[in-house]
Amino acid sequence: MPKTISLPRELPPLPPFPRPQTYKSPSFPLISSVSDAERHHHRLLLSIVIIFASPSSEIGGGVR
């Protein structure tokens, strides 16, 4: 179970999304890129956790 959560953290962030923001605001491109990367990682983690948690919770509820 913990291996699935550690995998997305090791994967590199997606650069094509924050690129337009960096071009528009060259003053702080790192902050914009980091925020986008963090949001993408959070979405991936949440989706993975929900997908893995939904079946386990359903099975647990059914058994009990």
N, C-alpha and C positions, 0 to 999 in steps of 0.2 A: 504493500500500500504506500509506504513513504517514498519508494523509488519513483512512482508515477508523479508525485508532487515535486521531487528534486529534478526531474528531467527538464521541465520548462524553464527553470532558473538557469540551467547550463546552456540552453539554446541562445543564440545571439538575437538581439532585437531587430525589428524590421526598419531599415533606414528609408524606404521609399515614402512612408507616410509623413514623417516629420520634415521631410525635405522642403515642401512649400512654406512651412512656418519659418524655417531657418532663413530662406530667401527673403521673406517679408520682414522678419525682425532679426537682422544680423547682430544687434546689440547683445542679445542673450540667446544664441542658437543652442547652447548646451542645455539650458534649462528647459526649453521647449522640447528638444529631442528626448531628454530624460523623462519629462512628464508623459510624453506619448508612449515611450517604451514601457514605463511603469504601468500606464493604463492598459496597454496591450497585454503585459504580463499578468496583471490582476485579472483581466477578462479571461485569459487562458486558464489561470489557476482556478478561478471561480467555476468556469465551465467544466473543467476536469473534475473538480471536487464534487460538483452537483451531479455529474454523470456517474461518478463512482459511488457517491453517497446515496443517490436515489434508489438503486437496486438493493443495496445493503439494508437501508431503512425499511423498504417494502418487505424484504424477506424477514427481517427481525419482527416487524409488526405482524406479519402473517403467522410466524411461528408462535409468537406470544398472543 
